[in-house]
Amino acid sequence: MVGPLQIESLDHEGKGIARHDGKVMFIEGALPGEVVEAAIYRRKPAFEQGYATRILKESAARTTPDCQFFGLCGGCSLQHMNLRTQVAAKQRVLEDNLRHIGKVSPEQILPAIHGPGWGYRHRGRLTVRHVAKKGGVLVGFHEKRSSYVADMRSCEVLPRRISALLVPLRGLVEQLSIRTRLPQIELAITEVVDVLVLRVLEPLTEADADLVRVFADTHRVVIYLQPAGPETAQLFHPPGADALYYTLPEFDVQIHFRPTDFTQVNHAINQVLVRRALRLLDPQPGERIADLFCGLGNFTLPIARSGAQVTGIEGSAGLIRRAEENAQRNGLAGHSRFLTMDLFKIDAAQWTALGSFDKVLIDPPRDGAMELVKLMGHDSPRRIVYVSCNPATLARDAEVLVAVHGYTLRAAGIVNMFPHTAHVESMAWFERE
């Protein structure tokens, strides 16, 4: 046991940071301003990691977690902090990364985008394990600091009707002959249908198939089976189930997708995210705009609705194919084109061949878009809106845009896409005269 420890701040994973005997201490469950005692589970020459065992002085931001499995399940790390303070802490993470990594500061801090803290998660990947010592099958997220599956019977960040399926899913898998060959269940919750994708390493027997059909009918869910990679997921039951889609009502756009495609986990926040991105980008009729890492067209189609000519580029041929289909469905094919291209390996010749763009929207994965931003020099777009899921790589790329290419960082702010986690989604607006 170590303590008392004075918690100074939070790290990027939501752990409290303290200093003790010349070492930095990373303490789970501790909040800035608190004084705690902690148990240490990892010791290194320069730092130690532990978890709070006793709160000697409590922060005003501390709150009682809604989930009874918080602390066991590794899905959430900040349920002990009220939502308002979570948002403020994430804004600080973004600003610190921009300042220390990117050596830049935005002219304006955008108001944080945030919404309800519970029942928001419409995508998820549940791990399935048959654990005899636990009495059978477990279905849930991993335990904190472990590859074990948490023995959880509800989840407060899932919609309530989906949380209520965790225990029935245990019972279903327990009855299947392939219960040790079904490692994962993926969730895709839409406005019209709830989909469960069963990752099956062996085919279902006829008896298994009957059990799955009964489960689907009883709980009013749609079941897909996925025998191999994501593209192999196929509808199993009920036949003729409704297609999966989500809407962006402000732009009169409906985006169809397969259950294993990437879509944002938080539908309500995604609508606000797209609205802000379009406001910052300010697409005008006739402008040439690139949407890089475009996916299914989440930003591409709203941009096209403005009358601009937009090129969506993405590395996945499957996503590009579905983006083209979405453009056709929404009557936007005349204002959009889609290209399959590895944007992590794009070179100057490929970029030049695309032609010049007035504006660019970039929405990369966690690795960021370094190869792209290196190309934003000669004949560069006058405005860039960068949507990021990793403030460190956003800051790294921002340094190139500002220090090398002469852009100004007009504004930046966070998007609380994942309440109760340390995940920081953000948006930045760059302008060049």
C-alpha positions in Angstrom: 0.0 0.0 0.0 1.3 3.5 -0.9 0.0 6.8 0.3 -1.1 9.4 0.9 -0.8 10.4 -2.8 -1.9 13.8 -4.0 -3.5 13.4 -7.5 -2.4 16.2 -9.8 -4.1 15.4 -13.1 -5.4 12.6 -15.4 -3.4 10.7 -18.0 -4.8 9.9 -21.5 -6.3 6.6 -20.1 -8.1 8.4 -17.3 -5.7 7.4 -14.5 -4.9 9.8 -11.8 -1.3 11.1 -11.9 0.7 11.6 -8.6 4.4 11.8 -7.7 6.0 9.7 -4.9 9.6 9.1 -4.0 10.8 10.5 -7.3 8.4 8.4 -9.4 5.3 9.2 -11.4 2.4 7.2 -10.1 -0.6 6.3 -12.4 -3.6 5.5 -10.2 -6.8 4.0 -11.5 -10.0 5.3 -9.8 -8.4 8.5 -8.6 -9.4 12.0 -9.6 -7.5 15.3 -9.7 -7.5 17.1 -6.4 -8.0 13.9 -4.4 -5.7 12.4 -1.8 -5.7 8.6 -2.0 -4.0 5.4 -0.8 -3.2 2.9 -3.6 -2.2 -0.7 -4.2 0.5 -1.1 -6.8 0.3 -3.8 -9.5 3.2 -2.7 -11.7 6.6 -1.2 -10.8 9.1 0.3 -13.2 12.3 2.4 -12.5 10.6 5.7 -13.5 6.9 5.0 -12.8 4.4 2.8 -11.0 0.8 1.8 -11.8 -1.8 1.0 -9.2 -5.4 1.5 -8.2 -7.0 3.6 -5.4 -8.0 1.6 -2.4 -9.0 4.4 -0.1 -10.1 8.0 -0.8 -8.7 10.3 1.9 -9.9 13.5 0.3 -12.7 13.3 -2.2 -13.1 15.5 -5.3 -16.3 17.4 -5.9 -16.4 15.8 -9.3 -16.6 12.2 -7.9 -19.9 10.5 -8.4 -21.4 7.0 -7.8 -21.1 4.8 -10.9 -24.4 3.7 -12.4 -23.0 0.3 -13.4 -22.6 -2.3 -10.7 -19.8 -3.9 -12.8 -17.7 -0.7 -13.0 -14.2 -1.6 -11.8 -14.4 -5.2 -13.0 -15.4 -4.5 -16.6 -12.7 -2.7 -18.6 -15.2 -1.0 -20.9 -15.4 2.2 -18.9 -12.8 4.0 -16.9 -14.5 7.2 -15.8 -17.9 6.4 -14.4 -16.6 7.7 -11.0 -16.3 11.2 -12.5 -19.4 13.3 -13.4 -20.0 13.9 -17.1 -19.3 17.6 -17.0 -15.9 17.1 -15.6 -15.2 14.2 -18.0 -15.8 16.7 -20.9 -13.6 19.3 -19.3 -10.8 16.7 -18.8 -11.0 15.6 -22.4 -10.8 19.2 -23.6 -7.7 19.6 -21.5 -6.1 16.5 -23.1 -6.7 17.9 -26.5 -5.2 21.3 -25.7 -2.2 19.7 -23.9 -1.5 17.5 -26.9 -1.8 20.4 -29.4 0.5 22.5 -27.3 3.2 19.9 -26.3 3.2 17.6 -29.3 2.1 20.0 -32.1 3.5 23.2 -30.6 0.2 24.9 -31.7 -2.7 26.6 -30.0 -6.1 27.1 -31.7 -7.4 30.7 -32.1 -10.8 29.4 -30.8 -11.8 26.6 -28.5 -15.0 25.1 -29.9 -17.8 24.3 -27.5 -17.7 20.6 -26.6 -20.1 18.3 -28.3 -21.7 16.0 -25.8 -25.0 14.2 -25.0 -26.6 11.5 -22.8 -24.1 9.4 -20.9 -26.1 6.2 -20.8 -27.6 3.8 -23.4 -25.6 5.5 -26.1 -23.5 2.7 -27.5 -25.1 1.3 -30.7 -22.0 -0.7 -31.8 -20.0 -3.2 -29.7 -18.1 -6.4 -29.8 -18.9 -8.8 -27.0 -16.4 -11.6 -26.2 -17.8 -15.1 -25.6 -16.1 -17.7 -23.4 -17.1 -21.0 -22.0 -15.6 -20.9 -18.5 -16.3 -24.0 -16.4 -15.1 -22.4 -13.2 -17.6 -19.6 -13.6 -20.5 -22.0 -14.2 -20.6 -21.9 -18.0 -20.7 -19.3 -20.7 -19.8 -15.6 -20.2 -20.8 -12.9 -22.6 -19.4 -9.4 -22.2 -16.4 -7.1 -22.4 -13.0 -7.9 -21.1 -12.1 -7.4 -17.4 -9.9 -4.4 -16.6 -6.2 -5.2 -17.2 -7.1 -8.7 -18.4 -8.0 -10.9 -21.3 -10.7 -12.6 -19.2 -14.3 -11.9 -19.9 -16.1 -9.9 -17.1 -18.8 -11.8 -15.3 -21.4 -9.1 -16.1 -25.1 -9.3 -16.5 -25.9 -5.8 -17.6 -24.2 -2.8 -19.3 -25.4 0.7 -18.7 -23.8 2.2 -21.8 -25.7 -0.2 -24.1 -29.4 0.5 -24.9 -31.4 -1.0 -22.1 -33.1 -3.6 -24.4 -29.6 -4.8 -25.6 -28.2 -4.8 -22.0 -31.1 -7.1 -21.1 -29.9 -9.7 -23.7 -26.6 -10.4 -22.0 -28.0 -13.1 -19.7 -30.2 -14.7 -22.4 -27.2 -14.8 -24.7 -25.3 -16.8 -22.1 -28.2 -19.3 -22.0 -28.3 -19.5 -25.8 -24.6 -20.1 -26.3 -24.5 -22.6 -23.4 -27.1 -24.8 -25.3 -25.2 -24.8 -28.6 -23.0 -27.7 -29.7 -20.4 -25.1 -30.9 -20.3 -23.1 -27.7 -16.5 -23.3 -27.5 -16.3 -22.3 -31.2 -18.3 -19.0 -31.0 -15.8 -16.4 -29.6 -17.5 -13.2 -30.4 -20.9 -11.5 -30.9 -20.9 -8.1 -32.7 -23.7 -5.6 -32.1 -25.2 -3.3 -34.7 -28.1 -1.4 -33.3 -30.0 0.8 -35.8 -33.1 2.9 -35.8 -35.3 0.1 -37.2 -33.5 -3.2 -36.3 -31.2 -4.8 -33.7 -28.6 -7.0 -35.2 -26.3 -9.7 -33.6 -23.5 -11.1 -35.6 -22.4 -14.5 -34.3 -18.7 -15.3 -35.1 -18.9 -19.0 -35.8 -15.8 -21.0 -36.3 -17.8 -24.1 -37.1 -21.2 -24.4 -38.9 -24.3 -24.6 -36.8 -26.0 -28.0 -36.5 -29.7 -28.2 -37.3 -30.4 -28.2 -33.6 -28.2 -25.2 -33.1 -29.9 -23.4 -36.0 -33.4 -24.0 -34.4 -32.2 -22.6 -31.1 -30.8 -19.5 -32.7 -34.1 -18.9 -34.7 -36.2 -19.2 -31.6 -33.9 -16.7 -29.8 -34.1 -14.2 -32.6 -37.9 -14.5 -32.7 -38.3 -14.3 -28.9 -36.1 -11.3 -28.5 -37.0 -9.6 -31.8 -33.4 -9.4 -33.1 -31.8 -10.2 -36.4 -29.0 -12.8 -36.5 -26.1 -12.8 -38.9 -23.5 -15.5 -39.0 -19.9 -14.7 -39.7 -17.7 -17.7 -40.5 -14.5 -15.8 -41.4 -13.6 -12.2 -42.1 -16.1 -9.3 -41.8 -17.2 -9.5 -45.4 -18.4 -13.1 -44.9 -21.2 -12.0 -42.5 -24.6 -13.2 -43.9 -28.2 -12.8 -42.8 -29.4 -16.0 -41.0 -32.7 -15.2 -39.4 -35.3 -13.9 -40.0 -35.2 -14.1 -43.8 -36.0 -10.8 -45.5 -35.1 -8.7 -42.4 -35.0 -5.0 -42.9 -31.8 -3.4 -44.2 -29.5 -1.6 -41.8 -29.2 2.1 -42.1 -28.9 5.3 -40.1 -30.1 8.8 -41.0 -28.7 12.3 -41.0 -32.0 14.1 -41.1 -30.6 17.6 -41.3 -29.1 16.7 -44.7 -31.9 14.3 -45.9 -29.4 11.5 -46.1 -29.9 7.8 -45.3 -26.8 5.6 -45.1 -27.1 1.9 -45.5 -24.4 -0.4 -44.2 -23.5 -4.0 -43.4 -23.4 -5.0 -39.7 -19.6 -5.4 -39.7 -18.9 -2.1 -41.4 -17.4 0.7 -39.4 -20.1 3.2 -38.2 -20.0 5.6 -35.3 -21.1 4.0 -32.0 -23.1 7.0 -30.9 -25.8 7.9 -33.3 -27.0 11.1 -31.6 -23.5 12.5 -31.3 -22.7 11.6 -34.9 -25.5 13.8 -36.2 -24.0 16.8 -34.3 -20.5 15.8 -35.4 -21.5 15.9 -39.1 -23.4 19.2 -38.6 -20.4 20.9 -37.1 -17.9 19.5 -39.6 -20.1 20.8 -42.4 -20.5 24.2 -40.7 -16.7 24.5 -40.4 -16.0 23.2 -43.9 -18.8 25.5 -45.4 -19.1 23.7 -48.7 -20.5 25.8 -51.5 -22.0 24.8 -54.9 -19.4 24.1 -57.5 -16.4 23.8 -55.1 -14.2 20.7 -55.4 -13.9 19.0 -52.1 -12.1 15.8 -51.0 -13.4 13.6 -48.1 -10.4 11.4 -47.1 -11.0 8.2 -45.2 -14.6 8.6 -46.3 -16.0 5.2 -45.3 -19.6 4.8 -46.2 -20.0 8.5 -47.0 -20.9 9.8 -43.5 -19.5 13.2 -44.5 -19.3 12.8 -48.3 -23.0 12.7 -48.9 -23.9 15.7 -46.7 -21.2 17.6 -48.5 -22.6 16.6 -51.8 -26.1 17.7 -50.7 -24.6 21.3 -50.6 -24.0 21.2 -54.3 -20.3 20.9 -54.1 -18.4 18.3 -56.2 -17.0 15.8 -53.6 -14.5 13.0 -54.0 -14.6 10.3 -51.3 -11.4 8.2 -50.9 -11.1 5.1 -48.7 -8.8 2.1 -48.5 -11.6 -0.5 -48.3 -13.1 -1.5 -51.7 -16.2 -2.9 -49.9 -16.9 0.4 -48.1 -16.4 2.4 -51.4 -18.8 0.1 -53.1 -21.4 0.7 -50.4 -20.7 4.5 -50.4 -21.4 4.5 -54.2 -24.7 2.7 -53.5 -25.6 5.2 -50.8 -24.9 8.1 -53.2 -27.3 6.5 -55.8 -30.0 5.9 -53.1 -29.8 9.5 -52.0 -29.8 11.0 -55.5 -26.3 12.3 -55.0 -24.3 10.4 -57.6 -24.1 13.4 -59.8 -22.2 15.4 -57.1 -20.0 12.6 -55.8 -17.4 10.1 -56.9 -15.6 7.5 -54.9 -12.1 6.0 -55.2 -10.3 3.1 -53.5 -6.8 4.2 -52.5 -4.4 3.4 -49.6 -4.1 6.8 -48.0 -1.3 5.7 -45.7 0.9 5.1 -48.8 -0.3 7.9 -51.0 2.5 9.8 -52.8 2.8 13.2 -54.5 2.1 11.9 -58.0 -1.1 10.2 -56.9 -2.2 13.3 -55.0 -1.5 15.5 -58.0 -3.4 13.2 -60.3 -6.6 13.8 -58.3 -6.6 17.4 -59.3 -6.8 20.5 -57.0 -9.3 20.8 -54.2 -10.8 23.9 -52.7 -11.3 22.2 -49.3 -10.5 18.9 -47.6 -12.1 16.9 -44.8 -9.9 14.3 -43.2 -11.3 11.6 -40.8 -8.5 9.1 -40.3 -8.2 6.2 -37.9 -6.0 6.4 -34.8 -2.7 6.4 -36.7 -3.6 9.8 -38.2 -2.9 11.1 -41.7 0.8 12.0 -41.8 1.4 11.0 -45.4 -1.5 13.1 -46.5 -0.7 16.2 -44.6 2.8 16.1 -46.0 1.2 16.6 -49.4 -0.8 19.7 -48.4 1.9 22.1 -49.4 2.0 23.2 -53.1 -1.4 24.0 -54.6 -3.0 23.1 -51.3 -6.7 23.4 -50.2 -7.4 26.7 -48.5 -9.4 25.0 -45.7 -9.0 21.6 -43.9 -11.4 20.1 -41.4 -9.7 17.3 -39.5 -11.9 14.9 -37.5 -9.7 12.9 -35.1 -10.1 9.9 -32.8 -6.5 10.4 -31.3 -5.4 13.8 -30.1 -1.8 12.8 -30.2 -1.8 12.1 -33.9 -4.0 15.1 -34.6 -1.4 17.3 -32.8 1.5 15.7 -34.7 -0.2 16.3 -38.0 -1.2 19.8 -37.0 2.5 20.7 -36.5 3.1 19.9 -40.1 0.1 21.8 -41.4 1.0 24.9 -39.4 4.8 25.0 -39.2 5.6 23.5 -42.6 2.7 24.4 -44.8 1.6 27.7 -43.3 -1.9 26.9 -42.2 -3.5 28.6 -39.2 -5.3 26.5 -36.6 -8.5 28.5 -36.4 -10.4 26.3 -34.0 -10.5 22.9 -32.2 -12.7 21.2 -29.7 -13.7 17.8 -28.4 -16.6 15.4 -29.2 -17.6 13.2 -26.3 -18.4 10.2 -28.5 -17.6 7.7 -25.7 -18.9 9.0 -22.3 -17.3 7.3 -19.3 -14.2 6.3 -21.2 -10.9 8.2 -21.7 -11.4 8.1 -25.5 -11.0 11.6 -26.9 -12.7 12.4 -30.3 -12.0 15.9 -31.6 -12.3 18.3 -34.5 -9.9 20.9 -35.8 -10.3 23.6 -38.5 -7.2 24.8 -40.5 -7.2 27.7 -42.8 -4.6 29.0 -45.3 -4.7 32.5 -46.9 
